[in-house]
Each structure stands twice: as C-alpha cells, then as structure tokens.
Amino acid sequence: MRERALTEARRADRTRATARTALHGVPYGAKDLVAAKGAPTTWGAPPYRTQRFDEDATIIAKLQRAGAVLAAKLAMVELAGGGGYRYPSASLQGPGRNPWNIEHWSGGSSSGSGSAVAAGLVPWAIGSETSGSIGTPAAFCGVTGLRPTYGLVSRHGAMALSWTLDKLGPMARTADDCGLALQVMAGPDPADPTLSGKRFAPLSGRAAASAVRAARLGFAEEDLGHATPEAKRALERGIAELRKVVPKVTRAVLPTDLPYGPMVGTVFGAEGATIFGELIDSGRVDELIDKRQVAGLKHGSEIRARDYLQAQRLRAILTDRFRALFEDVDVIVGPGRTSTAPSIDAPLDGRPPGAGSLTTPPKADAPGLGNTALIPAGNLAGLPAIFFPCGFGTDGLPVGLQIVGPPFSEPLLVAIVSAYQRETGHHLKRPKD
C-alpha cells in the first residue's frame, strides 16, 4: 500500500507537533481480513481475490486518526481457516513462511502478521483470533501477540468467521508495544453492537510493579510433558524465568469434563457455514485451495441446531468454571504451542496433542491433559491472552508461552510480560537476513 502509506506518513510529519499517541508516524500492517480503502481485501481466498471495500474498518480509521501509517495488507490462511485446513498452503498468497527458517510455517491464520513482525518488515501488525490465530503465529515466529477480551475491540469492517468468537488484536515485538496499539484499537463503536464499551489503559510505574509482585500465577506441571523434544527445554526455562518475575505460583487446571475441541469446532463451524452460506450454495467454495477446508465448510451447513445450542450451553458452564478458577489465581500460564513450527509442507492434522491438533488422541502413557486446551477454552470463554517468546528449540525455531486472565485483565497481562521481557532477551532476537 505504498501510495496510502506515503500519504499518511506525510500527514504524520505535518502534524507531529500535535501528536497525541505513541503510534503517530509508526507504520503497521493489517491482516487481509480487515477492510482498507485503496487495497484489495482478499480474505486470503481465491473467490475474493479482487474484492475491495469503499471504507476502512473501524480499527483502521481509529489508527489513522491516531497518526499510524498503514503500510501493507498481510497474507492469511483463506477465510481465516473456516472449515479447517490440512496444509499451510491454504492461502491465496501461498504458505506463510517463517523468517527463522523459510522452509517452516509461520502459523495460521494470521500468517503474514507473524512473519512481517518477526522479519522486521513492520514494527507491529493487526491479527485476528477465533481459536489460536494470534497465538500460533506469535509462538512460531517469536513475537508477542495480544488477544483481547471478546467485545473490547470493534470488528466492524473485518471478515467474520464466528460472530461469538472472533477477536482482533495487535502483534508486535514487545508487550509494551502491544499495549500501545491496544490503547488506540479498543473502545466503543456504534457500528459493532457486541462491544462492551470498555477501553484499555496500561499499568505503569509502581502500579505495574506492585500488580506483578502480587499476581498469583496458575500452572499445571504436566503441560510440559506434552512438549515435543525440540521445544521442551526452552519451555522449561521459560517457566523458570517467569517464576522469578511472578513468584506466587499455584496449581490450576482446566476442568477435564468439557469437550473443548468439539465445542469450538461446533460453534465456528455452524456460524462460519452461515456466514459463508452464499459461497457454499453457489459452488464457489470449490475454488478454495485446501480441499479439507472445502469439505469442512460444507459440513458446517449440516450441524444440527441442538448441537450448536448444546455447545453454547457448555460455554456458559465453562465461563462459570473459569470464574471459579480465577478466585484462586489471577492468571494461568501454559505453552503458547508445545512444538516449534512444522515444515512448510507438513500435514497439520498429524501434530502432537497440544500443538494444534484437536483430533489426534493422546498416547496411552501421556501425562494428564493439564491446560493443553487453554487456547480453545480461553476463546470459548472470551478471555484475553498474551503470547510471548521464551527461547528457541533445539531446531533453532522460536518457542513461546501464553498467559490467560479473566475478562478485561489486559493491563495485568501486559504488565507481567513487560516485566518478563525486561529480565530476559528472547524478544530482542532477530532472524538472520
């Protein structure tokens, strides 16, 4: 988006003296499901390769008023992974390549956002998450990603995959930078009736330090037992480093009687099939690249109302369970992903439990599930999470952690990871040219 970027940069230069935000003049990229005037908004999918919109999404308009400079639209998995996909190549732009090793995947569905930030092409980017699409590329690319509470950031002007799950959030090098972006992105918008109307303001100085020291960190030791050999040591070191920053640690485990994978699959499967009903009915869905995704979208049309409603009923139960968990701890920590990034041509359904697969059963001698379902569970409950790098696997690829908190606990999440990043240097590492 060269011409728009230059226009916005010149405007930022002219108004620098009256700048009101730290984003003034700072370039960024937007995942290609967010509408922006002057560029195609392809949703990563061949049927929409020439699609354009006449107005900016709300968050793009907010960022423009804040003086930020939209430099590029960034690649994504087609339709943000609606229907499920088997290969990283499920995108109009091809597979997202990892800057640390371009023969490995950058993660989905915010593939380009993770790649662009990790490679230093933009200082930060907009990503989106329905169930893992900010967290996965953040973990695989070694950047920080902030998934906000459901209803904190307007989704007006962004492609919908699931009305009750979708969230837009920033991806950057540091937690502090994510916080700066979220300050502008969050807040009320009459065009999005699902918003809470709340805003975000980071903690600072003594308030942040006090909150971090007082925080009670929930953790399940068995989570590390699910890590692949490449990732395990880095995850263990990362947890040990975090415990020095947040010393109050206690055991916290998700309830084991809820089917997190089928729940999230039923919700966004049914909602996605409704959203893309015209695409399915017209037959243009067959233009999608990943055939498993085509089949998944068609299957979503067959989900029974009683199954969808049962999934929503279980979500209410899960929300109550989380509320009880957060009486004993303030936040929960777990691996961002329990493996490093797979190769660019690897099938994604053969990965180990906790590394993204919702269908592969654990081995008979595997440790307890612990909090390996923290990504689908957190998304189902609409909870905020921050994903951040904690080192590198034995294969040289990034490894990361995630911290999940109760609704609207973003200030505490940012404060904890900011403190962690001041004590460690993982977020300062850069891929070689």
VODO-228124 format. One record per residue (C-alpha): x, y, z. Coordinates in steps of 0.2 Angstrom, whole numbers, plus 5000, padded with zeros to 4 digits. Layout:
BEGIN
<x=X | y=Y | z=Z>
...
//
This chain:
BEGIN
<x=5000 | y=5000 | z=5000>
<x=5014 | y=5012 | z=4995>
<x=5004 | y=5027 | z=4990>
<x=4992 | y=5027 | z=5005>
<x=5007 | y=5024 | z=5017>
<x=5016 | y=5039 | z=5009>
<x=5001 | y=5050 | z=5011>
<x=4998 | y=5045 | z=5029>
<x=5017 | y=5047 | z=5033>
<x=5017 | y=5065 | z=5026>
<x=5001 | y=5069 | z=5036>
<x=5010 | y=5062 | z=5051>
<x=5025 | y=5073 | z=5048>
<x=5014 | y=5089 | z=5046>
<x=5005 | y=5085 | z=5062>
<x=5020 | y=5079 | z=5073>
<x=5019 | y=5094 | z=5085>
<x=5001 | y=5089 | z=5090>
<x=5004 | y=5070 | z=5091>
<x=4993 | y=5063 | z=5104>
<x=4998 | y=5044 | z=5103>
<x=5014 | y=5035 | z=5103>
<x=5009 | y=5027 | z=5086>
<x=5010 | y=5044 | z=5077>
<x=5020 | y=5041 | z=5061>
<x=5023 | y=5022 | z=5065>
<x=5020 | y=5010 | z=5051>
<x=5010 | y=4994 | z=5053>
<x=5002 | y=4980 | z=5043>
<x=4984 | y=4973 | z=5044>
<x=4979 | y=4955 | z=5041>
<x=4970 | y=4954 | z=5025>
<x=4953 | y=4951 | z=5033>
<x=4952 | y=4970 | z=5038>
<x=4945 | y=4982 | z=5026>
<x=4956 | y=4996 | z=5020>
<x=4952 | y=5008 | z=5006>
<x=4964 | y=5008 | z=4992>
<x=4969 | y=4990 | z=4993>
<x=4960 | y=4973 | z=4989>
<x=4954 | y=4964 | z=5004>
<x=4955 | y=4946 | z=4998>
<x=4952 | y=4936 | z=5015>
<x=4966 | y=4925 | z=5008>
<x=4954 | y=4916 | z=4997>
<x=4954 | y=4914 | z=4978>
<x=4935 | y=4918 | z=4977>
<x=4938 | y=4935 | z=4984>
<x=4955 | y=4940 | z=4975>
<x=4948 | y=4956 | z=4968>
<x=4937 | y=4961 | z=4982>
<x=4938 | y=4979 | z=4988>
<x=4928 | y=4990 | z=5000>
<x=4924 | y=5008 | z=5000>
<x=4928 | y=5012 | z=5018>
<x=4940 | y=5007 | z=5031>
<x=4936 | y=4995 | z=5045>
<x=4934 | y=5004 | z=5062>
<x=4951 | y=5000 | z=5069>
<x=4959 | y=5006 | z=5053>
<x=4950 | y=5023 | z=5054>
<x=4955 | y=5024 | z=5073>
<x=4973 | y=5021 | z=5069>
<x=4973 | y=5033 | z=5055>
<x=4966 | y=5047 | z=5067>
<x=4980 | y=5042 | z=5079>
<x=4993 | y=5045 | z=5066>
<x=4998 | y=5027 | z=5062>
<x=5003 | y=5023 | z=5045>
<x=4996 | y=5008 | z=5036>
<x=5010 | y=5001 | z=5026>
<x=5003 | y=4984 | z=5020>
<x=4990 | y=4971 | z=5019>
<x=4996 | y=4955 | z=5026>
<x=4993 | y=4937 | z=5020>
<x=4982 | y=4925 | z=5029>
<x=4975 | y=4907 | z=5028>
<x=4960 | y=4908 | z=5017>
<x=4944 | y=4913 | z=5026>
<x=4954 | y=4913 | z=5042>
<x=4954 | y=4894 | z=5042>
<x=4935 | y=4892 | z=5042>
<x=4930 | y=4874 | z=5039>
<x=4948 | y=4868 | z=5045>
<x=4963 | y=4866 | z=5033>
<x=4976 | y=4852 | z=5032>
<x=4991 | y=4861 | z=5024>
<x=5000 | y=4878 | z=5027>
<x=4997 | y=4881 | z=5008>
<x=4979 | y=4885 | z=5011>
<x=4980 | y=4903 | z=5006>
<x=4979 | y=4914 | z=4990>
<x=4996 | y=4920 | z=4994>
<x=5004 | y=4903 | z=4997>
<x=5010 | y=4896 | z=5013>
<x=5016 | y=4908 | z=5027>
<x=5035 | y=4906 | z=5028>
<x=5044 | y=4908 | z=5044>
<x=5058 | y=4921 | z=5044>
<x=5068 | y=4910 | z=5056>
<x=5068 | y=4896 | z=5043>
<x=5058 | y=4899 | z=5027>
<x=5056 | y=4880 | z=5025>
<x=5045 | y=4881 | z=5040>
<x=5027 | y=4888 | z=5043>
<x=5024 | y=4905 | z=5051>
<x=5007 | y=4898 | z=5059>
<x=4989 | y=4902 | z=5055>
<x=4978 | y=4910 | z=5052>
<x=4987 | y=4927 | z=5055>
<x=5002 | y=4920 | z=5045>
<x=5008 | y=4936 | z=5037>
<x=5006 | y=4946 | z=5053>
<x=5018 | y=4935 | z=5062>
<x=5030 | y=4934 | z=5048>
<x=5030 | y=4953 | z=5044>
<x=5033 | y=4957 | z=5063>
<x=5046 | y=4944 | z=5065>
<x=5056 | y=4949 | z=5050>
<x=5056 | y=4967 | z=5054>
<x=5045 | y=4972 | z=5039>
<x=5033 | y=4982 | z=5051>
<x=5035 | y=4986 | z=5069>
<x=5018 | y=4979 | z=5073>
<x=5003 | y=4971 | z=5064>
<x=4984 | y=4968 | z=5067>
<x=4980 | y=4949 | z=5069>
<x=4964 | y=4941 | z=5072>
<x=4959 | y=4925 | z=5083>
<x=4944 | y=4914 | z=5083>
<x=4954 | y=4900 | z=5091>
<x=4973 | y=4901 | z=5090>
<x=4976 | y=4913 | z=5075>
<x=4986 | y=4926 | z=5085>
<x=4994 | y=4914 | z=5097>
<x=5000 | y=4901 | z=5084>
<x=5010 | y=4913 | z=5073>
<x=5016 | y=4923 | z=5089>
<x=5023 | y=4906 | z=5096>
<x=5030 | y=4900 | z=5079>
<x=5038 | y=4917 | z=5074>
<x=5045 | y=4923 | z=5091>
<x=5034 | y=4938 | z=5093>
<x=5022 | y=4945 | z=5106>
<x=5003 | y=4944 | z=5102>
<x=4989 | y=4950 | z=5112>
<x=4972 | y=4943 | z=5111>
<x=4959 | y=4955 | z=5119>
<x=4944 | y=4951 | z=5128>
<x=4929 | y=4947 | z=5117>
<x=4920 | y=4964 | z=5115>
<x=4935 | y=4975 | z=5118>
<x=4940 | y=4979 | z=5100>
<x=4927 | y=4983 | z=5086>
<x=4926 | y=4971 | z=5072>
<x=4916 | y=4982 | z=5061>
<x=4924 | y=4981 | z=5043>
<x=4933 | y=4964 | z=5047>
<x=4928 | y=4947 | z=5039>
<x=4918 | y=4937 | z=5051>
<x=4921 | y=4919 | z=5054>
<x=4912 | y=4917 | z=5070>
<x=4901 | y=4930 | z=5077>
<x=4903 | y=4924 | z=5095>
<x=4922 | y=4920 | z=5095>
<x=4931 | y=4932 | z=5083>
<x=4943 | y=4945 | z=5091>
<x=4956 | y=4957 | z=5083>
<x=4972 | y=4961 | z=5092>
<x=4990 | y=4968 | z=5090>
<x=5006 | y=4958 | z=5086>
<x=5022 | y=4966 | z=5090>
<x=5040 | y=4963 | z=5097>
<x=5035 | y=4968 | z=5115>
<x=5021 | y=4968 | z=5127>
<x=5023 | y=4986 | z=5129>
<x=5021 | y=4989 | z=5110>
<x=5005 | y=4978 | z=5110>
<x=4998 | y=4989 | z=5124>
<x=5002 | y=5005 | z=5114>
<x=4992 | y=4998 | z=5099>
<x=4978 | y=4991 | z=5110>
<x=4975 | y=5008 | z=5118>
<x=4970 | y=5015 | z=5101>
<x=4961 | y=5000 | z=5095>
<x=4950 | y=4997 | z=5110>
<x=4934 | y=5006 | z=5114>
<x=4916 | y=5009 | z=5109>
<x=4910 | y=5009 | z=5091>
<x=4891 | y=5011 | z=5087>
<x=4894 | y=5000 | z=5072>
<x=4898 | y=4985 | z=5082>
<x=4884 | y=4981 | z=5095>
<x=4894 | y=4967 | z=5103>
<x=4906 | y=4979 | z=5111>
<x=4907 | y=4981 | z=5130>
<x=4911 | y=5000 | z=5128>
<x=4927 | y=4997 | z=5139>
<x=4944 | y=5005 | z=5135>
<x=4961 | y=4999 | z=5139>
<x=4975 | y=5008 | z=5148>
<x=4991 | y=5000 | z=5153>
<x=4998 | y=5000 | z=5171>
<x=5014 | y=5010 | z=5173>
<x=5027 | y=5013 | z=5186>
<x=5024 | y=5007 | z=5204>
<x=5006 | y=5001 | z=5200>
<x=5013 | y=4989 | z=5187>
<x=5027 | y=4983 | z=5198>
<x=5015 | y=4980 | z=5213>
<x=5002 | y=4971 | z=5202>
<x=5016 | y=4959 | z=5195>
<x=5023 | y=4955 | z=5213>
<x=5006 | y=4952 | z=5220>
<x=4999 | y=4941 | z=5205>
<x=4995 | y=4923 | z=5208>
<x=5001 | y=4913 | z=5194>
<x=4992 | y=4896 | z=5190>
<x=5001 | y=4882 | z=5181>
<x=5000 | y=4864 | z=5178>
<x=5016 | y=4855 | z=5178>
<x=5010 | y=4841 | z=5166>
<x=5008 | y=4854 | z=5152>
<x=5027 | y=4852 | z=5149>
<x=5025 | y=4833 | z=5147>
<x=5016 | y=4836 | z=5131>
<x=5030 | y=4847 | z=5123>
<x=5040 | y=4840 | z=5109>
<x=5058 | y=4836 | z=5112>
<x=5063 | y=4851 | z=5101>
<x=5053 | y=4863 | z=5112>
<x=5053 | y=4856 | z=5129>
<x=5069 | y=4863 | z=5136>
<x=5065 | y=4881 | z=5131>
<x=5048 | y=4879 | z=5138>
<x=5055 | y=4873 | z=5155>
<x=5067 | y=4888 | z=5155>
<x=5054 | y=4900 | z=5151>
<x=5043 | y=4894 | z=5165>
<x=5058 | y=4895 | z=5177>
<x=5061 | y=4913 | z=5171>
<x=5043 | y=4918 | z=5173>
<x=5043 | y=4911 | z=5191>
<x=5057 | y=4923 | z=5196>
<x=5046 | y=4938 | z=5190>
<x=5030 | y=4931 | z=5197>
<x=5035 | y=4921 | z=5212>
<x=5017 | y=4916 | z=5218>
<x=5014 | y=4900 | z=5209>
<x=5000 | y=4888 | z=5212>
<x=4992 | y=4873 | z=5203>
<x=4977 | y=4877 | z=5192>
<x=4970 | y=4865 | z=5179>
<x=4956 | y=4866 | z=5167>
<x=4941 | y=4855 | z=5171>
<x=4943 | y=4839 | z=5161>
<x=4924 | y=4835 | z=5158>
<x=4921 | y=4848 | z=5144>
<x=4925 | y=4843 | z=5126>
<x=4934 | y=4859 | z=5121>
<x=4939 | y=4854 | z=5103>
<x=4921 | y=4849 | z=5098>
<x=4914 | y=4864 | z=5107>
<x=4924 | y=4877 | z=5097>
<x=4923 | y=4867 | z=5081>
<x=4904 | y=4866 | z=5083>
<x=4902 | y=4885 | z=5086>
<x=4913 | y=4892 | z=5072>
<x=4908 | y=4878 | z=5061>
<x=4890 | y=4882 | z=5062>
<x=4892 | y=4901 | z=5062>
<x=4905 | y=4900 | z=5048>
<x=4894 | y=4890 | z=5037>
<x=4880 | y=4903 | z=5039>
<x=4892 | y=4917 | z=5036>
<x=4898 | y=4909 | z=5020>
<x=4882 | y=4902 | z=5015>
<x=4881 | y=4911 | z=4998>
<x=4899 | y=4905 | z=4994>
<x=4894 | y=4887 | z=4999>
<x=4877 | y=4887 | z=4989>
<x=4884 | y=4895 | z=4974>
<x=4898 | y=4882 | z=4972>
<x=4912 | y=4894 | z=4973>
<x=4918 | y=4886 | z=4989>
<x=4926 | y=4873 | z=4977>
<x=4938 | y=4887 | z=4972>
<x=4947 | y=4886 | z=4989>
<x=4964 | y=4879 | z=4989>
<x=4963 | y=4867 | z=5003>
<x=4950 | y=4853 | z=5000>
<x=4948 | y=4848 | z=5018>
<x=4943 | y=4866 | z=5021>
<x=4930 | y=4865 | z=5007>
<x=4923 | y=4849 | z=5015>
<x=4923 | y=4857 | z=5032>
<x=4913 | y=4872 | z=5027>
<x=4900 | y=4861 | z=5018>
<x=4899 | y=4850 | z=5033>
<x=4896 | y=4865 | z=5044>
<x=4880 | y=4868 | z=5035>
<x=4874 | y=4851 | z=5042>
<x=4877 | y=4855 | z=5060>
<x=4861 | y=4852 | z=5070>
<x=4853 | y=4866 | z=5080>
<x=4853 | y=4856 | z=5095>
<x=4872 | y=4853 | z=5094>
<x=4876 | y=4871 | z=5092>
<x=4864 | y=4876 | z=5106>
<x=4872 | y=4862 | z=5117>
<x=4890 | y=4869 | z=5113>
<x=4883 | y=4887 | z=5118>
<x=4876 | y=4879 | z=5134>
<x=4893 | y=4871 | z=5138>
<x=4901 | y=4888 | z=5135>
<x=4891 | y=4896 | z=5149>
<x=4897 | y=4881 | z=5161>
<x=4915 | y=4884 | z=5156>
<x=4913 | y=4903 | z=5159>
<x=4907 | y=4898 | z=5177>
<x=4922 | y=4886 | z=5179>
<x=4934 | y=4899 | z=5174>
<x=4927 | y=4911 | z=5186>
<x=4930 | y=4899 | z=5200>
<x=4947 | y=4896 | z=5194>
<x=4951 | y=4914 | z=5195>
<x=4946 | y=4915 | z=5213>
<x=4962 | y=4906 | z=5217>
<x=4974 | y=4913 | z=5204>
<x=4975 | y=4929 | z=5194>
<x=4981 | y=4922 | z=5178>
<x=4985 | y=4905 | z=5170>
<x=5001 | y=4901 | z=5161>
<x=5005 | y=4887 | z=5148>
<x=5014 | y=4884 | z=5132>
<x=5009 | y=4895 | z=5118>
<x=5012 | y=4880 | z=5107>
<x=5020 | y=4863 | z=5113>
<x=5030 | y=4862 | z=5097>
<x=5041 | y=4873 | z=5086>
<x=5034 | y=4877 | z=5069>
<x=5031 | y=4862 | z=5057>
<x=5039 | y=4862 | z=5040>
<x=5030 | y=4871 | z=5026>
<x=5023 | y=4855 | z=5018>
<x=5018 | y=4846 | z=5033>
<x=5000 | y=4840 | z=5036>
<x=4994 | y=4849 | z=5051>
<x=4982 | y=4835 | z=5057>
<x=4997 | y=4824 | z=5062>
<x=5004 | y=4835 | z=5075>
<x=5006 | y=4831 | z=5094>
<x=4992 | y=4834 | z=5106>
<x=4993 | y=4852 | z=5112>
<x=5002 | y=4858 | z=5097>
<x=4986 | y=4862 | z=5087>
<x=4978 | y=4846 | z=5084>
<x=4960 | y=4844 | z=5090>
<x=4958 | y=4827 | z=5083>
<x=4974 | y=4817 | z=5087>
<x=4971 | y=4807 | z=5104>
<x=4985 | y=4807 | z=5116>
<x=4995 | y=4791 | z=5119>
<x=4990 | y=4779 | z=5132>
<x=5006 | y=4784 | z=5143>
<x=5004 | y=4803 | z=5140>
<x=5003 | y=4814 | z=5155>
<x=4986 | y=4822 | z=5161>
<x=4979 | y=4835 | z=5149>
<x=4983 | y=4849 | z=5161>
<x=4980 | y=4865 | z=5152>
<x=4984 | y=4860 | z=5134>
<x=4966 | y=4865 | z=5129>
<x=4969 | y=4883 | z=5135>
<x=4968 | y=4891 | z=5118>
<x=4951 | y=4884 | z=5113>
<x=4945 | y=4885 | z=5131>
<x=4950 | y=4903 | z=5133>
<x=4942 | y=4908 | z=5116>
<x=4926 | y=4900 | z=5121>
<x=4925 | y=4910 | z=5137>
<x=4930 | y=4926 | z=5128>
<x=4946 | y=4928 | z=5139>
<x=4961 | y=4939 | z=5135>
<x=4978 | y=4931 | z=5132>
<x=4996 | y=4937 | z=5129>
<x=5008 | y=4926 | z=5119>
<x=5027 | y=4929 | z=5120>
<x=5043 | y=4921 | z=5116>
<x=5053 | y=4912 | z=5129>
<x=5068 | y=4905 | z=5119>
<x=5072 | y=4893 | z=5105>
<x=5070 | y=4875 | z=5102>
<x=5084 | y=4863 | z=5098>
<x=5080 | y=4866 | z=5079>
<x=5083 | y=4884 | z=5081>
<x=5065 | y=4889 | z=5079>
<x=5056 | y=4900 | z=5092>
<x=5046 | y=4894 | z=5107>
<x=5033 | y=4904 | z=5117>
<x=5022 | y=4904 | z=5132>
<x=5004 | y=4911 | z=5134>
<x=4996 | y=4919 | z=5149>
<x=4977 | y=4920 | z=5151>
<x=4967 | y=4931 | z=5163>
<x=4949 | y=4935 | z=5167>
<x=4939 | y=4947 | z=5156>
<x=4947 | y=4964 | z=5154>
<x=4963 | y=4959 | z=5163>
<x=4974 | y=4965 | z=5149>
<x=4983 | y=4978 | z=5160>
<x=4989 | y=4964 | z=5171>
<x=4994 | y=4953 | z=5157>
<x=5004 | y=4967 | z=5148>
<x=5012 | y=4971 | z=5165>
<x=5018 | y=4953 | z=5168>
<x=5025 | y=4951 | z=5151>
<x=5033 | y=4968 | z=5151>
<x=5042 | y=4963 | z=5167>
<x=5047 | y=4947 | z=5160>
<x=5054 | y=4955 | z=5144>
<x=5064 | y=4967 | z=5155>
<x=5073 | y=4952 | z=5163>
<x=5076 | y=4942 | z=5148>
<x=5081 | y=4945 | z=5130>
<x=5071 | y=4932 | z=5119>
<x=5061 | y=4946 | z=5111>
<x=5076 | y=4955 | z=5106>
<x=5082 | y=4941 | z=5094>
<x=5081 | y=4944 | z=5076>
<x=5081 | y=4931 | z=5061>
<x=5097 | y=4932 | z=5050>
<x=5095 | y=4940 | z=5033>
//
